[in-house]
Amino acid sequence: MLEFALEKISTKNYPKVGLWVLSSNENAIHFYKKLGFSDTGIVKEENLGEIITESFFTKEI
């Protein structure tokens, strides 16, 4: 499904796409890196009853 979305986005002439990943989710981080996403170093924390930390990843289209 993600590859389909990336293909559709590429037809819109966007230079890159980004997504947030839970910083503790090593499986997701590995998955997105395998698809060519890079960690930007941008991190945010949100309080959703507990503090969660997310990392921002981008991929050149």
KOLFIFI-51406 format. One line per field, with one value per residue (C-alpha): x, y, z; residue number from 1; residue in one letter; chain. Coordinates in steps of 0.001 Angstrom, whole numbers, plus 500000, padded with zeros to 6 digits. Layout:
<recs>
X <- [X:...];
Y <- [Y:...];
Z <- [Z:...];
resi <- [NUM:...];
resn <- [a:...];
chain <- [A:...];
</recs>
This chain:
<recs>
X <- [500000:502843:504519:501208:500946:504547:503876:500799:502687:505489:503013:502266:505862:506527:510282:510001:507580:507754:506330:506520:507611:507564:511212:510936:509560:512768:510876:509106:512334:514109:511170:511130:514913:514760:512283:514729:513524:516135:515951:516032:516995:513750:512107:508895:507258:503523:501584:498893:498365:502046:504910:505604:508596:508446:511142:510581:511723:511792:512342:513276:510716];
Y <- [500000:502422:501750:502529:505820:506744:506025:508288:511056:510910:511835:515113:516383:516615:516580:514430:512761:512567:510529:510267:507013:506081:506348:503114:501118:499594:497311:500264:502280:499370:498949:502618:502775:499699:501617:504521:506833:508738:509939:513755:514034:515920:514542:515487:514401:514233:513577:511038:509994:509090:510763:509313:510254:510294:510713:512358:510462:511682:510154:511887:511166];
Z <- [500000:500808:497469:495714:497632:496774:493114:493137:494963:492392:489641:491472:491148:494881:495560:498703:501073:504858:507700:511481:513126:516799:517806:519787:516837:515463:513053:511414:511267:509557:507137:506106:505755:503514:501323:501025:503795:505814:509408:509373:513036:513737:516862:518635:521836:522443:525608:524812:528416:528328:526516:523076:520949:517160:514510:511122:508010:504402:500989:497746:495049];
resi <- [1:2:3:4:5:6:7:8:9:10:11:12:13:14:15:16:17:18:19:20:21:22:23:24:25:26:27:28:29:30:31:32:33:34:35:36:37:38:39:40:41:42:43:44:45:46:47:48:49:50:51:52:53:54:55:56:57:58:59:60:61];
resn <- [m:l:e:f:a:l:e:k:i:s:t:k:n:y:p:k:v:g:l:w:v:l:s:s:n:e:n:a:i:h:f:y:k:k:l:g:f:s:d:t:g:i:v:k:e:e:n:l:g:e:i:i:t:e:s:f:f:t:k:e:i];
chain <- [A:A:A:A:A:A:A:A:A:A:A:A:A:A:A:A:A:A:A:A:A:A:A:A:A:A:A:A:A:A:A:A:A:A:A:A:A:A:A:A:A:A:A:A:A:A:A:A:A:A:A:A:A:A:A:A:A:A:A:A:A];
</recs>
